[in-house]
Structures are given as C-alpha cells and as structure tokens.
C-alpha cells in the first residue's frame, strides 16, 4: 500500500477484484470509504429524487440513455458518459430510452458512515 498524505492507512488484506456486472456491490467488507453497485432500469423507470447527504458520487452510464436531474439542471447522457455529483446535491436518474439502462455508481461515505465502519473508526482522522 502507498502511504497516505494524511498518515498511515489502516492495514487490510488485499482484496480480490470485485465484479459489479451482475448486481454486485461494493460493501463495508470491500472498502472503508466507498460504496457502489450497478443498477439496471427498464424504459421509463427512475430512481426518485434524493440527496447525496454528506457524500459525493460518480455515475457512469454503461448502456442506454438516461435523463439525469442534477440540482436544477436536466442532462441527457448516453453510454460512456460519467457524471460527478457533489456533496448535498439533489438528483434523479431516469431511463429515457427504449431499451434497458445500465449504470454504475460509486459514492463516498458520509462522516457518520465512516465513523461507524469497524476499520474506519481506528483511522487517525476519526
């Protein structure tokens, strides 16, 4: 492991590569600071407006076309696009196409989630 600019990193066993292709998730046993998964949506289906409360998120469209509400902006994104969703931003993802939408999201943990993580609580910044 590389040293962190913020001090030593918690010791962990090396992880095997994680396949997110079929509903796999990045869980607390995989990562101290990240969560994520692949979502598959039928045409017209949407996640529902929600907020990245204390978190940041990256959304990567893998297949299909999505309409993404990002704060007050409405964006149409296709396969290959990636979006950064900043902390405390209201957003929604909707399948705007005629075929399935498949996208991955990876998000940071909130401060509360980091404090609650078994390895994260021993980290020098918590």
N, C-alpha and C positions, 0 to 999 in steps of 0.2 A: 504494500500500500504506500501511496505517496503521503508525505506529511501534509497536514492541513495548515494553512496560514493562520488558523485560529487555535493551534495546539494539536496534540496527538489525537488521532482518530480512534474510536472505540475498536477493540480487537474483535474480529469476526472471522469465521471460517469462509474461504472463498465459496461463492455460490455457483451452481450450475447455471447455464443460460436459461432464461425463462421465456417460454413460448406464450405469447398473448393471443395467438391466432384464433384459438377456439374457446373464447370466454375465460382464458387465464387472467389472473390478476397479479399485480404487484402488491403484496401484503406485508404486514409487520414482520413476518418471518423472513421476507426477502430484502427489505430495505428499511433503514432507520428513518429516512427523510422523504421518501417518495411513495405515492400510491398511483395505481393506474390500471387500465384494462382496455379491451377492445369492445366497442358497442356496435351492434347490428340493428338497424331500424328499417321497417317496411316503409313504402311510399306514404307520405303524409304524416307519419309518426313523428313525435317530438319529445324531447326530454322534459320540457317545462322550465319556466324561468326560475333560476336560482342564482345564488351569490357565492363567489369564492371568498367566503368569510375568513380572512386571515391567511389565505392561500393564494398561490399562483398556479396557473395551469397552462399546459401546451396541448392543443388539439391538432391532430394530424389526420386529414381525410385520406383514407386508403382506397376507397372505392365509392363511386356515386357522386351525387351533388347535394350539398347542404346549404340551407339558409341559416345563418348564424346571427342572432341578435347579440350585439356586444355593446353593452351600455345603451347609448342612444343610436348606435349605428346598426344598419342592416347589411350584411355581407352575403354574397353568394359565392361559395367556394366549391371547387371540384377536387377530384382525386389528385393527390400530390401537393396540395396546399397545407400549410401549417399556420396556426394562429397562436399568439401568445395572449393569454387572458390574465390581466393584472389582478393584484390583490383587491378584494372587496368589489369586484365588478359583477353586475347582474348580466346574465347571459342565458341563451337558449339555443339548442340545436334542433333543426327540423329537417327531415328528409324531403327535399324539394324536387327529387327526381321521380322517374317512373320505375326505377329498379331499387334494389336494396342500397342502403347507405352503410358503409363500414368505416368507422373511425376509431382512432386510439386517443386516449387522453392520459396524460401524466401530470400529476399535481404534487405540489409540495404539501407538507403537513402544516397545520396551524400550530401556534405556540402550545396550546393545550394538548394537541396530539403528540407533539414532540416530548413534552414533559411526561406524558403517560406511557410512552414507549419504554419497555424494560431496559434496552441499551441506551436509549436517548437520555434517560434521566441521569445516567452516570457520566454523560459527556460534560466536559469542563464548562460549557456555556449554560448549563441547566441547573 
